[in-house]
Amino acid sequence: MEKKHYFIDLLSDVLDERKLTYKSLRTASWEKNVSKRTFCYFKGIYAEDIDEKLLNRFFSHIRFKDSGELYSDKYLKAVYSIVKAATKRAFLKGYIKSNPFEYGLARPKGKPTMGKLRHVENHDLKIILKECKNDNRFRFVLPILLLTGLRVGELLGLYWSDIDFDNHTITIEREVSDNYIELPNGDFVKQGVRILPPKTGSSVRTLPVSSQVLELFREMLAFRDLPENADWKKRIVDNNNLNLCFPNGAGKLTNYSTLYDSLMDFLKKKRLDCTNLSFHKLRHNYATDLLEAGVDIAVISQLLGHSSIETTVNTYIADDNLEIKKTAIKKQAKLISKKYQ
């Protein structure tokens, strides 16, 4: 009898290979976590038995949580990509005679996140900004995120030398990210944070900022240098982080998770948790504000540090505004045509 091969072994091989392409083990850890239900489903199933019917049953099953709620589209996109890669591997190894994905096997759709739900409502934002004025962290963090569109990791990775007060610009060339290590058994463990290059090459950028943003940075610097904060400043100096704009209370890199937990506590204390505020939503507010002000979508894409204009269009323009999307893509195609032909 010919030997058969478990499909989950191919899935494991795919995850191991993809892990080598990521700049951070954080992504590999997330992808492994995403794959847990996939591994459970295919446990005991041979690669030789993979066909279109089986995969359709799997994708119908994987769309829903135990509560009956749809998983996010991001989650299902990742699952689809991993299973597709494992199936291709099974085909190339000769375990199956044809690859079902080559015949248009549809990707399952998850819970949509419409643009209008991505940002914080204006009336909520006004209240939040008013309440945060007496908080020593968020009176700087929240307005700066709103006025620059920075990712929170980019904000936490800023050095004072990145801020050009004379030319009204900020240079983004690093970010603070969770630091994961991989154990011999394949598990991932988070150990603090570290400085990394930004998310993509296009994320390295020089961003023009308003006088209001620069004033916030000046106030933050003055706050750090107050006599009553001398002990904190000493810890910053002891950790060689005097050039870091947002050190934590220990004078070290600020952990995003800790800062986010502090934000949730702040919102709950102020009875503002109903606003569903998150750091990343302020980035969406920044983008939609620029869009409403009539700024060209290509310019917005550059300010956000997106890798392509399509990312900006699909994220910040609602599906019913198809004509705006078409116009933006036509502009990009025309530009590329001029540059490279």
Secondary structure, 3 states (H helix, E strand, C coil): CCCCCEHHHHHHHHHHHHHCCCCCHHHHHHHHHHCHHHHHHHCCCEHHHCCHHHHHHHHHHHCECCCCCECEHHHHHHHHHHHHHHHHHHHHCCCCCCCHHHHCCCCCCCECCCHHHHCCCHHHHHHHHHHHHHCCCHHHHHHHHHHHCCCHHHHHCCEHHHEECCCCEEEECCEEEEEEEECCCCCEEEEEEEEECCCCHHHCEEEECCHHHHHHHHHHHHHHCCHHHHHHHHHHHHCCCCCECCCCCCCCCCCHHHHHHHHHHHHHHCCCHHHCCCHHHHHHHHHHHHHHCCCCHHHHHHHHCCCCHHHHHHHHCCCCCHHHHHHHHHHHHHHHHHHHC
